[in-house]
Amino acid sequence: MIKPNNPNSEFELGGINHVALVCSDMERTVDFYSNVLGMPLVKSLDLPGGMGQHFFFDAGNGDCVAFFWFRDAPDGVPGVSAPAAIPGIGEIVSATGSMNHLALHVPAEKFDEYRQKLKDKGVRVGPVLNHDTSAMQVSPTVHPGVYVRSFYFFDPDGITLEFACWTKEFSDEDIHVPPKTAADRRPAQAPLAASTK
């Protein structure tokens, strides 16, 4: 199985302990993650003072996906708190500080089978994207330049999920793009003043 496995000179990290997301309906979330995706629920608790709940699902490899349900949480805003569309179908931009999507590693040999299995369960999935270094950064076919294959879908709250499998090992040649800074961003658009008549 191809996965990045590079030494960390500062800390001995063993992967992602958990990522914590926010849902609007914990019962529906448990149904989707446990019954549709097959992720076992491993811990559930009520938060102090009736503030909400916190549940953890086993994502494999010792990693977990956790959810908060907050009694007073505001609704998410597509295109701000999360992308408005599935990659390959529409706009994928989300706000600074948001979680754009959560990618779950799947075995390359089961990639197509798992996509069909989700479709059979009634989950709307996006197209297969063979990510490469071409101008559009996606190819209709698998070739030696493809480094990951993936497809995306939404959970019941519109959280963008991805099933992905690495297809090649990375080398120093894969690190050549200089990072952008805050100064490279476009200025935020000022809201239009409401007209009064």
NORUR-V826143 format. One record per residue. N is the residue number from 1. RES is the residue in three letters. OMEGA is omega in degrees with one decimal (* if undefined). Layout:
N | RES | OMEGA
N | RES | OMEGA
This chain:
1 | MET | -178.9
2 | ILE | 174.4
3 | LYS | 173.6
4 | PRO | -178.4
5 | ASN | -175.1
6 | ASN | -179.6
7 | PRO | 176.7
8 | ASN | -176.4
9 | SER | -175.7
10 | GLU | -175.0
11 | PHE | 176.0
12 | GLU | -178.2
13 | LEU | -178.1
14 | GLY | -178.4
15 | GLY | -179.0
16 | ILE | 174.4
17 | ASN | 172.2
18 | HIS | 169.1
19 | VAL | -176.7
20 | ALA | -179.6
21 | LEU | -179.5
22 | VAL | 178.9
23 | CYS | 178.4
24 | SER | -175.0
25 | ASP | -174.6
26 | MET | 179.8
27 | GLU | 178.4
28 | ARG | 178.4
29 | THR | 177.3
30 | VAL | 179.6
31 | ASP | -177.0
32 | PHE | -174.8
33 | TYR | 179.9
34 | SER | -174.1
35 | ASN | -180.0
36 | VAL | -178.1
37 | LEU | 176.1
38 | GLY | -178.8
39 | MET | -178.3
40 | PRO | 172.6
41 | LEU | -174.6
42 | VAL | 179.4
43 | LYS | 175.5
44 | SER | 177.9
45 | LEU | 172.0
46 | ASP | 178.6
47 | LEU | -178.4
48 | PRO | 174.4
49 | GLY | 179.7
50 | GLY | -177.2
51 | MET | -177.7
52 | GLY | -178.7
53 | GLN | 177.9
54 | HIS | -177.7
55 | PHE | -178.4
56 | PHE | 177.8
57 | PHE | 178.7
58 | ASP | -179.7
59 | ALA | -179.1
60 | GLY | 175.6
61 | ASN | -178.3
62 | GLY | -178.5
63 | ASP | 179.1
64 | CYS | 168.5
65 | VAL | -177.6
66 | ALA | 176.1
67 | PHE | 165.2
68 | PHE | 163.2
69 | TRP | 179.1
70 | PHE | -180.0
71 | ARG | -174.3
72 | ASP | -178.6
73 | ALA | 173.6
74 | PRO | 175.9
75 | ASP | 174.3
76 | GLY | 179.9
77 | VAL | 179.1
78 | PRO | -177.9
79 | GLY | 176.5
80 | VAL | -178.9
81 | SER | 178.1
82 | ALA | 176.9
83 | PRO | 179.5
84 | ALA | -175.8
85 | ALA | 175.3
86 | ILE | 175.6
87 | PRO | -176.9
88 | GLY | -179.5
89 | ILE | -176.5
90 | GLY | -174.0
91 | GLU | -175.5
92 | ILE | -177.4
93 | VAL | 171.0
94 | SER | -172.1
95 | ALA | 171.3
96 | THR | -179.9
97 | GLY | 177.8
98 | SER | 170.4
99 | MET | -176.2
100 | ASN | 176.2
101 | HIS | 178.5
102 | LEU | -179.3
103 | ALA | 177.6
104 | LEU | -178.5
105 | HIS | 175.2
106 | VAL | 178.3
107 | PRO | -178.8
108 | ALA | -177.0
109 | GLU | 179.2
110 | LYS | -175.0
111 | PHE | -177.7
112 | ASP | 177.9
113 | GLU | -178.6
114 | TYR | 177.0
115 | ARG | 178.6
116 | GLN | -179.4
117 | LYS | 176.6
118 | LEU | 177.8
119 | LYS | 179.0
120 | ASP | 178.1
121 | LYS | 177.1
122 | GLY | 178.8
123 | VAL | 176.8
124 | ARG | -179.0
125 | VAL | 177.1
126 | GLY | 179.7
127 | PRO | 173.0
128 | VAL | 177.5
129 | LEU | 175.2
130 | ASN | -173.8
131 | HIS | -179.4
132 | ASP | -177.9
133 | THR | 176.9
134 | SER | -178.7
135 | ALA | 179.6
136 | MET | 178.1
137 | GLN | 176.1
138 | VAL | -177.6
139 | SER | 175.5
140 | PRO | -178.2
141 | THR | 174.0
142 | VAL | 178.3
143 | HIS | -175.4
144 | PRO | 179.2
145 | GLY | 178.4
146 | VAL | -178.8
147 | TYR | 176.1
148 | VAL | 173.7
149 | ARG | -179.9
150 | SER | 167.2
151 | PHE | -172.6
152 | TYR | 175.8
153 | PHE | -180.0
154 | PHE | 167.8
155 | ASP | -175.9
156 | PRO | 178.5
157 | ASP | 179.6
158 | GLY | 174.0
159 | ILE | -178.9
160 | THR | 177.0
161 | LEU | -179.4
162 | GLU | 166.0
163 | PHE | -174.5
164 | ALA | 174.0
165 | CYS | 175.4
166 | TRP | 179.8
167 | THR | 177.3
168 | LYS | 176.3
169 | GLU | -179.8
170 | PHE | 176.4
171 | SER | 178.1
172 | ASP | 179.3
173 | GLU | -179.5
174 | ASP | -178.8
175 | ILE | -177.1
176 | HIS | -176.8
177 | VAL | 178.8
178 | PRO | -178.0
179 | PRO | 176.1
180 | LYS | 178.6
181 | THR | 177.6
182 | ALA | 179.9
183 | ALA | -179.7
184 | ASP | -177.9
185 | ARG | 173.1
186 | ARG | 177.2
187 | PRO | 178.2
188 | ALA | 178.2
189 | GLN | 177.2
190 | ALA | 178.7
191 | PRO | 178.8
192 | LEU | 178.2
193 | ALA | 179.1
194 | ALA | 179.9
195 | SER | 177.8
196 | THR | -179.0
197 | LYS | *
